[in-house]
Amino acid sequence: MARPVEVTVNDTIFLITPMDAFEALEVFGDLQKDLLPAVGELLSLSLGAQAEQAEVLMSGAIEKLSEKLSGRQLKQWTDRLINADSVAVSMNGRDMRLDAAARAMVFKEFTDILELLFHVLKVNFASPLGRWLSRSGLDLSQLSANPLGAISQNSKESS
């Protein structure tokens, strides 16, 4: 079992356990159908977009997501990727599974959920996809650690 990755979202520490390879493969297969067009827009942010371009690119990504995902689908993806088996939360110095009760305590705004969702996707897919894409000759050296960095400065990540 892979070691959890610690991520801070809005002063709350989460521990994300990476998926096993077969589960990640299945999730990626489903995910790419719903989210890949918008993720492409977000990757553009990572490749050094200026601040004024970042807003336009983020708007384009959100527009593509809204074309692909309904609220129900977004909730289904969130439930699939942010669950008690894959994410824990550190509360009062104690790590606990992110079950329904813990979710109600730690999430006050939907944007925190979206930011954690981004980190879950990054933990599970950024490194393997980066290695795979670099084998094809793409230069990913300019990819920033946080593609939403131009928009959000609230998150800190450590491995």
C-alpha positions as CSV (number, residue, x, y, z in Angstrom):
1,M,0.0,0.0,0.0
2,A,1.3,3.4,-1.0
3,R,2.1,6.0,1.7
4,P,-0.5,8.8,2.0
5,V,0.3,12.2,0.7
6,E,-0.3,15.1,3.0
7,V,-2.2,18.1,1.5
8,T,-3.4,21.3,3.2
9,V,-6.6,22.9,2.0
10,N,-7.7,26.0,3.7
11,D,-5.9,25.2,7.0
12,T,-7.2,21.6,7.1
13,I,-4.7,18.7,6.6
14,F,-5.8,15.8,4.5
15,L,-4.0,12.5,3.9
16,I,-4.6,11.1,0.4
17,T,-3.9,7.5,-0.2
18,P,-2.9,6.8,-3.8
19,M,-5.0,4.3,-5.7
20,D,-3.6,1.0,-6.7
21,A,-2.6,0.8,-10.4
22,F,-5.7,-1.2,-11.6
23,E,-8.2,1.1,-9.8
24,A,-6.4,4.2,-11.2
25,L,-6.6,2.7,-14.7
26,E,-10.3,2.2,-14.4
27,V,-10.9,5.7,-12.9
28,F,-8.7,7.3,-15.6
29,G,-10.7,5.6,-18.3
30,D,-13.9,7.0,-17.0
31,L,-12.4,10.3,-16.0
32,Q,-11.0,11.2,-19.4
33,K,-14.4,11.0,-21.0
34,D,-15.8,13.6,-18.6
35,L,-12.9,15.9,-17.7
36,L,-10.1,15.7,-20.2
37,P,-11.2,18.6,-22.4
38,A,-11.3,20.9,-19.3
39,V,-8.1,19.5,-17.9
40,G,-6.3,20.5,-21.1
41,E,-7.3,24.1,-20.4
42,L,-6.0,23.8,-16.8
43,L,-2.7,22.4,-18.1
44,S,-2.4,25.6,-20.2
45,L,-2.4,27.5,-16.9
46,S,0.5,25.3,-15.7
47,L,2.6,26.1,-18.7
48,G,3.3,29.7,-17.7
49,A,0.2,31.7,-18.6
50,Q,0.3,35.3,-17.6
51,A,-2.1,36.5,-14.9
52,E,-4.5,38.0,-17.4
53,Q,-4.4,34.9,-19.5
54,A,-5.0,32.7,-16.5
55,E,-8.4,34.2,-15.9
56,V,-9.5,33.5,-19.5
57,L,-8.1,30.0,-19.4
58,M,-9.8,29.2,-16.1
59,S,-13.0,30.6,-17.6
60,G,-12.6,28.3,-20.6
61,A,-11.9,25.3,-18.4
62,I,-15.0,26.0,-16.3
63,E,-17.1,26.4,-19.4
64,K,-15.9,23.1,-20.8
65,L,-16.6,21.4,-17.4
66,S,-20.1,22.9,-17.4
67,E,-20.7,21.5,-20.8
68,K,-19.6,18.0,-19.7
69,L,-20.6,17.8,-16.1
70,S,-23.9,18.3,-14.4
71,G,-24.1,18.9,-10.7
72,R,-25.1,15.3,-10.2
73,Q,-22.1,14.0,-12.1
74,L,-19.7,16.3,-10.2
75,K,-21.1,15.0,-7.0
76,Q,-20.7,11.4,-8.2
77,W,-17.1,12.1,-9.1
78,T,-16.5,13.7,-5.8
79,D,-18.0,10.8,-3.9
80,R,-16.0,8.4,-6.0
81,L,-12.6,10.1,-5.5
82,I,-13.0,11.7,-2.0
83,N,-14.2,8.9,0.3
84,A,-13.3,7.4,3.6
85,D,-11.2,4.7,2.0
86,S,-8.9,7.1,0.1
87,V,-8.8,10.3,2.2
88,A,-8.3,10.9,5.9
89,V,-8.3,14.2,7.7
90,S,-6.2,15.4,10.7
91,M,-8.5,16.9,13.3
92,N,-7.4,17.9,16.8
93,G,-4.1,16.1,16.3
94,R,-5.8,12.8,15.3
95,D,-6.1,11.3,11.9
96,M,-9.6,10.0,11.0
97,R,-11.3,8.7,8.0
98,L,-13.1,11.3,5.9
99,D,-16.6,9.8,6.5
100,A,-19.8,11.7,6.2
101,A,-19.5,13.2,9.7
102,A,-15.9,14.3,9.1
103,R,-16.9,15.8,5.7
104,A,-19.7,17.8,7.4
105,M,-17.1,19.2,9.9
106,V,-14.3,20.1,7.5
107,F,-16.0,21.4,4.4
108,K,-17.6,24.8,4.8
109,E,-17.4,25.9,1.2
110,F,-17.7,23.9,-2.0
111,T,-14.5,25.4,-3.3
112,D,-12.6,23.5,-0.6
113,I,-14.1,20.3,-2.0
114,L,-13.0,21.2,-5.5
115,E,-9.5,22.0,-4.4
116,L,-9.2,18.7,-2.6
117,L,-10.6,16.9,-5.6
118,F,-7.8,18.6,-7.7
119,H,-5.2,17.3,-5.2
120,V,-6.7,13.8,-5.3
121,L,-6.4,13.8,-9.1
122,K,-2.9,15.2,-9.0
123,V,-1.7,12.6,-6.4
124,N,-3.2,9.7,-8.5
125,F,-2.5,10.8,-12.0
126,A,0.1,13.7,-12.4
127,S,3.3,11.6,-11.8
128,P,2.3,8.5,-13.9
129,L,0.9,10.6,-16.7
130,G,3.9,12.9,-16.6
131,R,6.3,9.9,-16.9
132,W,4.2,8.5,-19.7
133,L,4.0,11.7,-21.6
134,S,7.7,12.4,-21.3
135,R,8.4,9.1,-22.9
136,S,6.6,10.5,-26.0
137,G,9.0,13.4,-26.1
138,L,6.9,16.1,-24.6
139,D,8.8,18.6,-22.4
140,L,7.0,18.8,-19.1
141,S,9.8,20.6,-17.3
142,Q,7.8,23.9,-17.3
143,L,4.7,22.3,-15.7
144,S,4.2,24.1,-12.4
145,A,3.4,22.2,-9.2
146,N,0.0,23.7,-9.0
147,P,-1.9,24.5,-12.3
148,L,-4.3,26.6,-10.3
149,G,-1.5,28.7,-8.8
150,A,-2.4,31.8,-10.7
151,I,-5.9,31.5,-9.3
152,S,-5.5,30.1,-5.8
153,Q,-2.7,30.5,-3.3
154,N,-4.5,28.7,-0.5
155,S,-3.0,25.2,-0.8
156,K,0.3,23.7,0.3
157,E,1.4,20.3,-0.5
158,S,4.1,18.0,0.8
159,S,4.9,14.4,0.1
